Amino acid sequence: MSFLADRLDRIAPSPSLVALGRARDLIASGKNVCNLTAGEPDFPTPPHIIEAAHAAMLGGETKYTAVDGTAALKQAISDKFRRENGLTYAPNEITVGAGAKQVLFNVLTCTVSEGDEVIIPAPYWVSYPDIVRFNGGTPVFIQATPEQGYKISPAQLRQAITPRTKWLLINSPGNPTGAVYTEAELQALGRVLAEFPDVHILTDDVYEYLVFDGTRFTSFAQANPQLAQRTVTVNAVSKSFSMTGWRLGYAGGPAALIKSISTLQSQTSGNPSSVTQAAAVAALNGTRAFFGEWLQQYQARRDLVVSMLQNGKGLQCPNPQGAFFVYVACQGLMGTTTKKGRRIESDQDLATHLLEEHLVATVHGAAYGSSPAIRLSFAAPMQVLEEACRRILLACDELAMS
C-alpha cells in the first residue's frame, strides 16, 4: 500500500515555479542570471496599501475573520465589480481566498466530479489542467494558434462541447500569450454557450488592468449578461496592485456555489490573512494614480522585447495586447545543435540551453500546452530585458542546423 494518495499522481509541480526556483538558485550561487520567469510585477506595493495594512495591525485587526472575507472587503469587491465591470454581486455572491489560485481550486473542487470535462483554451496557465485532474475531471484543450491571436473561435468551442462538459475556462488577458478577447469575440462565444445550458463559464481576469495600445478589457459576464448566472468571475489584487506575496483573490458567482466554497474553505485554510484583507480594501477603494506610469513602463518594456526578438533567428514574436508576457514561437530552432553538440529537439531543450549556457531564465512552452515556444516575462527593469534579449539573440545565432 502506497503511503501517498493516488490522486497526487494526477498533478505535477508548477513548471513556472520550478523555473523560477532554478533561476533563483543560480542567482544565489553568484550567477548573473536574467530572470524572465516571474509572473509578478517588479514594482513595490503602493504606499497607501502598505499604510492600510499597518493601520489594521495597530488597530487589532489580527484575528480570525469570516471564512470567505470581511464585510468591508466584500463591499469593496461588490463596488469594484459594479463600477468597473457593470456586474452586480451581493455579499453572499462573493468569495475571498488566499490568491486567485485558491479561488479557482475551490470553484473546481466544489463542482467537478469524476469524468466531468472542463474546456481549456491552449496555451493556458499551467495550473488549470492539474486542478481539473486533481478533482477527477478531464481537461479538454482547444488549440488557439498564433494566426488566431491565440484566441479560440466559436466553431472550435461548439465542437469541443460534449454532454460531459461542465465548464469553459477563459483567461483574458491571457497567461502566457497576452491575448485579449474583445467584447464581440466574447459575445460570439456566448451565443454558442447559450445553446448549452449545462455548461458554466469560469473567467480568470487577474490581468484586467494590463492592456496596451488602447485595448479595452471586457469581462465575460459583462459581454454576456444573459449568462451571468452561470458565470464565475475570478480576479485578484496581485497583478494589478503588485501584491503577489499578499495572497488575496476573489470571485463573484451564484450564491449556492459561493456557500459551498465557504464550507470547503472552512475545512482547509479558513480565512485569508486579516491584514491582507484590510490592505485589499484600500487597494480596491483607493487611488489608481500610480497605475498610469506602471502601464507606460510595461508597454515600453513589451515594445523593447518584441522589437529585439521579432527578427531573431528561428523566432516568431507576436505582439501581446495584455498581461506582461511575450510568447515566442521557436519552431525554426528545432533540430539545431549547440556549440557543445547538444541537439535542440524541444522547447524545454531550448529553455535549458538559454539558462545553462547564456544565463537567461524562461519557461518552456510545453508547460502551457503549446509548443515549441518559450514564455518571457517583461515585468523586469529595461536594462535586464535588453541584456536578456541580447543573450537570447546570441544563443540563437550560435545554434547550427544539423
C-alpha positions as CSV (number, residue, x, y, z in Angstrom):
1,M,0.0,0.0,0.0
2,S,1.4,3.4,-1.0
3,F,1.8,6.0,1.7
4,L,0.9,8.8,-0.7
5,A,-2.6,9.2,-2.1
6,D,-3.1,8.1,-5.7
7,R,-4.6,11.5,-6.6
8,L,-1.2,13.1,-6.3
9,D,-0.2,11.2,-9.4
10,R,-2.6,13.4,-11.3
11,I,-0.6,16.6,-10.8
12,A,3.0,17.8,-11.1
13,P,4.9,20.8,-9.6
14,S,4.1,24.1,-11.3
15,P,6.6,24.3,-14.2
16,S,6.7,28.1,-13.9
17,L,7.6,27.9,-10.2
18,V,10.1,25.2,-10.9
19,A,11.8,27.5,-13.5
20,L,11.7,30.4,-11.1
21,G,13.3,28.3,-8.3
22,R,16.1,27.2,-10.6
23,A,16.8,30.8,-11.6
24,R,16.9,31.9,-8.0
25,D,19.2,29.1,-7.1
26,L,21.7,30.2,-9.8
27,I,21.4,33.8,-8.7
28,A,22.1,32.8,-5.1
29,S,25.2,31.0,-6.3
30,G,26.5,34.2,-7.7
31,K,25.5,33.8,-11.4
32,N,24.4,36.9,-13.3
33,V,21.0,35.4,-14.4
34,C,18.5,37.5,-16.4
35,N,15.3,36.1,-14.8
36,L,12.3,36.3,-17.1
37,T,10.3,33.6,-15.4
38,A,8.4,35.5,-12.7
39,G,4.8,36.3,-13.4
40,E,4.7,39.2,-10.9
41,P,5.2,43.0,-11.1
42,D,8.6,44.3,-10.1
43,F,7.1,47.5,-8.7
44,P,6.7,48.0,-5.0
45,T,3.2,47.7,-3.5
46,P,1.8,51.3,-3.4
47,P,2.4,53.1,-0.1
48,H,-1.3,53.7,0.7
49,I,-1.9,50.0,0.7
50,I,1.0,49.3,3.0
51,E,-0.2,52.0,5.3
52,A,-3.7,50.5,5.4
53,A,-2.1,47.1,6.5
54,H,0.0,48.9,9.1
55,A,-3.1,50.7,10.5
56,A,-5.0,47.4,10.6
57,M,-2.3,45.7,12.6
58,L,-2.1,48.6,15.0
59,G,-5.9,48.6,15.3
60,G,-6.0,45.0,16.3
61,E,-7.3,43.6,13.0
62,T,-5.1,40.5,13.5
63,K,-7.8,37.9,14.5
64,Y,-9.9,35.4,12.6
65,T,-12.4,36.9,10.1
66,A,-15.4,35.4,8.3
67,V,-14.1,32.4,6.4
68,D,-14.7,33.9,3.0
69,G,-13.9,37.6,3.6
70,T,-14.8,40.5,5.8
71,A,-17.9,42.6,5.2
72,A,-15.8,45.6,4.3
73,L,-13.8,43.7,1.7
74,K,-16.9,42.1,0.2
75,Q,-18.4,45.5,-0.1
76,A,-15.3,46.9,-1.8
77,I,-15.3,43.9,-4.2
78,S,-19.0,44.4,-5.0
79,D,-18.4,48.1,-5.6
80,K,-15.5,47.3,-7.9
81,F,-17.5,44.8,-9.9
82,R,-20.3,47.3,-10.4
83,R,-18.2,50.3,-11.0
84,E,-15.6,48.8,-13.4
85,N,-17.4,45.8,-14.9
86,G,-21.1,46.5,-14.8
87,L,-21.6,43.4,-12.7
88,T,-23.9,43.1,-9.7
89,Y,-22.9,40.7,-6.9
90,A,-24.4,40.7,-3.4
91,P,-22.1,39.9,-0.4
92,N,-23.4,36.3,-0.5
93,E,-22.3,36.0,-4.1
94,I,-18.7,36.9,-3.3
95,T,-15.9,34.7,-2.0
96,V,-12.4,35.7,-1.0
97,G,-9.4,33.4,-0.8
98,A,-5.6,33.3,-0.4
99,G,-5.0,34.2,-4.0
100,A,-6.8,33.6,-7.3
101,K,-5.3,30.1,-7.5
102,Q,-7.1,29.1,-4.3
103,V,-10.3,30.6,-5.5
104,L,-10.0,28.7,-8.8
105,F,-9.2,25.5,-6.9
106,N,-12.2,26.0,-4.6
107,V,-14.6,26.6,-7.6
108,L,-13.5,23.5,-9.4
109,T,-13.3,21.3,-6.3
110,C,-16.9,22.2,-5.4
111,T,-18.2,21.5,-8.9
112,V,-16.1,18.9,-10.8
113,S,-16.9,15.3,-10.4
114,E,-15.2,12.2,-11.8
115,G,-15.4,12.3,-15.6
116,D,-16.6,15.9,-15.9
117,E,-14.9,17.8,-18.7
118,V,-13.5,21.4,-18.5
119,I,-12.7,23.1,-21.8
120,I,-9.4,25.0,-21.6
121,P,-8.1,27.0,-24.5
122,A,-4.4,26.4,-25.1
123,P,-1.9,28.0,-24.5
124,Y,-3.1,28.0,-20.9
125,W,-1.9,28.9,-17.4
126,V,0.0,25.9,-16.1
127,S,-2.3,25.2,-13.1
128,Y,-5.6,24.9,-14.9
129,P,-5.3,21.3,-16.1
130,D,-3.8,20.0,-12.9
131,I,-6.5,21.4,-10.8
132,V,-9.1,19.8,-13.0
133,R,-7.3,16.4,-13.0
134,F,-6.8,16.5,-9.2
135,N,-10.6,16.7,-8.9
136,G,-11.1,13.7,-11.2
137,G,-12.1,15.9,-14.2
138,T,-10.8,15.8,-17.7
139,P,-9.3,18.9,-19.3
140,V,-10.3,19.3,-22.9
141,F,-7.9,21.5,-24.8
142,I,-8.7,23.8,-27.7
143,Q,-5.6,24.8,-29.6
144,A,-5.5,28.5,-30.4
145,T,-2.8,29.3,-33.0
146,P,-0.7,32.5,-33.3
147,E,-2.7,33.2,-36.5
148,Q,-5.8,33.3,-34.4
149,G,-4.2,35.7,-32.0
150,Y,-4.1,32.8,-29.5
151,K,-8.0,33.0,-29.1
152,I,-10.4,30.2,-29.8
153,S,-13.3,30.5,-32.3
154,P,-17.0,29.8,-31.7
155,A,-16.7,26.9,-34.1
156,Q,-13.9,25.4,-32.1
157,L,-15.9,25.8,-28.9
158,R,-19.0,24.2,-30.3
159,Q,-17.0,21.2,-31.5
160,A,-15.4,20.7,-28.0
161,I,-18.7,20.7,-26.0
162,T,-20.0,17.2,-25.1
163,P,-22.7,16.0,-22.6
164,R,-19.9,15.8,-20.0
165,T,-18.8,19.4,-20.3
166,K,-19.1,21.3,-17.0
167,W,-17.0,24.4,-17.6
168,L,-15.4,26.7,-20.1
169,L,-12.4,28.3,-18.5
170,I,-11.5,31.7,-20.1
171,N,-8.3,33.7,-19.2
172,S,-8.2,37.2,-20.7
173,P,-5.8,39.0,-20.8
174,G,-4.1,35.6,-21.0
175,N,-1.1,34.0,-19.5
176,P,1.2,33.1,-21.3
177,T,0.3,34.8,-24.5
178,G,-1.1,38.2,-23.5
179,A,-4.1,37.6,-25.8
180,V,-7.2,39.7,-25.0
181,Y,-10.7,38.8,-26.2
182,T,-12.8,41.7,-27.5
183,E,-16.3,42.2,-26.4
184,A,-17.6,41.0,-29.8
185,E,-15.4,37.8,-29.5
186,L,-16.8,37.1,-26.1
187,Q,-20.4,37.6,-27.3
188,A,-19.8,35.2,-30.2
189,L,-18.6,32.6,-27.7
190,G,-21.6,33.4,-25.5
191,R,-24.1,32.7,-28.4
192,V,-22.7,29.2,-28.6
193,L,-22.9,28.7,-24.9
194,A,-26.5,29.9,-24.8
195,E,-27.4,26.7,-26.6
196,F,-25.8,24.5,-23.9
197,P,-27.5,25.5,-20.6
198,D,-25.5,22.9,-18.5
199,V,-22.1,24.5,-19.4
200,H,-20.8,27.1,-17.0
201,I,-18.2,29.7,-17.6
202,L,-15.2,30.4,-15.3
203,T,-13.2,33.5,-16.1
204,D,-9.8,34.4,-14.8
205,D,-9.5,38.2,-15.1
206,V,-6.4,38.8,-12.9
207,Y,-4.6,40.8,-15.7
208,E,-7.6,43.0,-16.2
209,Y,-5.8,46.3,-15.9
210,L,-2.8,45.3,-18.0
211,V,-3.9,46.1,-21.6
212,F,-2.0,48.0,-24.2
213,D,-2.4,50.1,-27.4
214,G,-5.9,51.3,-26.3
215,T,-7.2,47.8,-26.0
216,R,-10.4,47.7,-23.9
217,F,-10.9,44.9,-21.3
218,T,-14.3,43.3,-21.1
219,S,-15.2,40.5,-18.7
220,F,-17.3,37.6,-20.0
221,A,-20.4,38.2,-17.9
222,Q,-20.2,41.9,-18.8
223,A,-20.3,41.0,-22.5
224,N,-23.0,38.3,-21.9
225,P,-25.3,39.4,-19.2
226,Q,-27.8,36.6,-20.2
227,L,-25.2,34.1,-19.0
228,A,-24.2,35.9,-15.8
229,Q,-26.0,33.5,-13.5
230,R,-23.8,30.6,-14.8
231,T,-20.6,32.6,-14.8
232,V,-18.0,32.8,-12.1
233,T,-15.7,35.9,-12.4
234,V,-12.3,35.5,-10.7
235,N,-9.9,38.3,-10.0
236,A,-7.2,39.3,-7.5
237,V,-5.2,42.2,-6.3
238,S,-1.9,40.5,-7.0
239,K,-1.0,41.7,-10.5
240,S,-2.8,45.0,-10.7
241,F,-1.5,46.3,-7.4
242,S,1.8,44.5,-7.2
243,M,0.6,42.4,-4.2
244,T,1.6,38.9,-5.3
245,G,3.0,37.9,-1.9
246,W,0.0,39.3,0.0
247,R,-2.2,36.4,-1.4
248,L,-5.6,37.7,-2.0
249,G,-8.0,36.6,-4.7
250,Y,-11.8,36.9,-5.0
251,A,-14.7,35.9,-7.2
252,G,-18.3,36.6,-7.8
253,G,-20.8,33.9,-8.7
254,P,-24.0,32.1,-7.9
255,A,-24.9,32.2,-4.2
256,A,-25.3,28.4,-3.9
257,L,-21.8,27.8,-5.2
258,I,-20.3,30.6,-3.0
259,K,-21.9,29.0,0.0
260,S,-20.3,25.6,-0.9
261,I,-16.9,27.3,-1.4
262,S,-17.2,28.8,2.1
263,T,-17.8,25.3,3.5
264,L,-14.8,23.9,1.7
265,Q,-12.6,26.8,2.8
266,S,-13.7,26.4,6.4
267,Q,-12.1,23.0,6.4
268,T,-9.0,23.9,4.5
269,S,-7.3,27.3,5.0
270,G,-10.0,29.2,6.9
271,N,-10.0,32.9,6.2
272,P,-7.3,34.7,4.2
273,S,-5.0,37.0,6.2
274,S,-6.9,39.6,8.1
275,V,-4.2,42.2,7.4
276,T,-4.1,41.4,3.7
277,Q,-7.9,41.8,3.6
278,A,-7.6,45.3,5.1
279,A,-4.9,46.1,2.5
280,A,-7.1,44.9,-0.3
281,V,-9.9,47.2,0.8
282,A,-7.5,50.1,0.4
283,A,-6.4,48.8,-3.0
284,L,-9.8,48.4,-4.4
285,N,-11.2,51.7,-2.9
286,G,-8.1,53.8,-3.2
287,T,-6.2,55.8,-5.8
288,R,-5.1,54.4,-9.1
289,A,-2.9,57.4,-9.9
290,F,0.2,55.2,-9.8
291,F,-1.0,52.8,-12.4
292,G,-0.7,55.0,-15.5
293,E,3.0,55.2,-15.1
294,W,3.2,51.5,-14.5
295,L,1.3,50.8,-17.7
296,Q,3.5,53.1,-19.7
297,Q,6.6,51.2,-18.4
298,Y,5.1,47.8,-19.1
299,Q,4.2,48.9,-22.7
300,A,7.7,50.3,-23.2
301,R,9.2,47.0,-22.0
302,R,7.0,45.0,-24.2
303,D,7.9,47.1,-27.2
304,L,11.6,46.6,-26.4
305,V,11.4,42.8,-26.2
306,V,9.2,42.4,-29.3
307,S,11.4,44.8,-31.4
308,M,14.6,42.9,-30.4
309,L,13.3,39.3,-30.7
310,Q,10.9,39.5,-33.7
311,N,13.7,39.2,-36.2
312,G,15.7,36.7,-34.2
313,K,17.0,33.6,-35.9
314,G,14.3,30.9,-35.8
315,L,11.9,33.0,-33.7
316,Q,8.4,34.4,-34.1
317,C,7.4,37.0,-31.6
318,P,3.7,38.1,-31.6
319,N,2.9,41.4,-30.1
320,P,0.8,40.8,-26.9
321,Q,-2.1,43.1,-26.2
322,G,-2.2,42.4,-22.5
323,A,-0.6,40.9,-19.3
324,F,3.2,41.1,-19.1
325,F,4.4,38.1,-21.1
326,V,5.7,37.5,-24.6
327,Y,5.1,34.0,-26.0
328,V,7.9,33.5,-28.5
329,A,7.5,30.7,-31.1
330,C,10.7,28.8,-31.8
331,Q,9.9,26.2,-34.4
332,G,12.8,27.4,-36.5
333,L,15.3,26.3,-33.9
334,M,14.1,22.7,-33.6
335,G,16.7,20.3,-34.8
336,T,19.6,22.7,-34.3
337,T,22.8,21.9,-32.4
338,T,24.6,23.9,-29.7
339,K,28.3,24.5,-29.7
340,K,28.7,21.7,-27.2
341,G,26.9,19.3,-29.6
342,R,23.6,19.1,-27.8
343,R,20.6,18.9,-30.1
344,I,17.6,21.2,-29.6
345,E,14.7,18.8,-30.0
346,S,12.1,20.6,-27.9
347,D,11.3,24.0,-26.3
348,Q,12.4,22.6,-23.0
349,D,15.8,21.9,-24.6
350,L,16.0,25.5,-25.7
351,A,15.0,26.8,-22.3
352,T,17.7,24.7,-20.7
353,H,20.2,25.9,-23.2
354,L,19.3,29.5,-22.6
355,L,19.6,29.1,-18.9
356,E,22.7,26.9,-18.6
357,E,24.8,28.4,-21.4
358,H,23.6,32.0,-21.5
359,L,22.0,32.6,-18.1
360,V,18.6,33.6,-19.3
361,A,15.7,32.0,-17.4
362,T,12.5,31.4,-19.3
363,V,9.7,28.9,-19.2
364,H,9.2,26.3,-22.0
365,G,6.0,26.4,-24.0
366,A,5.1,22.7,-23.4
367,A,4.2,23.7,-19.8
368,Y,1.4,25.8,-21.3
369,G,0.2,23.3,-23.8
370,S,1.5,24.8,-27.0
371,S,4.9,24.0,-28.4
372,P,7.5,24.9,-29.4
373,A,7.7,28.2,-27.7
374,I,9.2,30.0,-24.7
375,R,7.5,32.4,-22.4
376,L,9.3,35.6,-21.3
377,S,8.0,37.9,-18.6
378,F,8.7,41.6,-19.2
379,A,7.9,42.5,-15.6
380,A,11.6,43.4,-15.2
381,P,13.8,46.5,-15.5
382,M,14.6,47.7,-19.0
383,Q,18.3,47.0,-18.6
384,V,17.6,43.4,-17.6
385,L,15.3,42.9,-20.6
386,E,17.7,44.4,-23.0
387,E,20.6,42.2,-21.8
388,A,18.4,39.1,-21.8
389,C,17.2,39.7,-25.4
390,R,20.8,40.3,-26.4
391,R,21.8,37.0,-24.9
392,I,18.8,35.2,-26.5
393,L,19.7,36.5,-29.9
394,L,23.3,35.4,-29.4
395,A,22.2,32.0,-28.3
396,C,20.0,31.6,-31.3
397,D,22.7,32.8,-33.7
398,E,25.1,30.2,-32.3
399,L,22.8,27.3,-32.9
400,A,23.7,25.4,-36.1
401,M,21.5,23.3,-38.3
402,S,22.4,19.6,-38.0
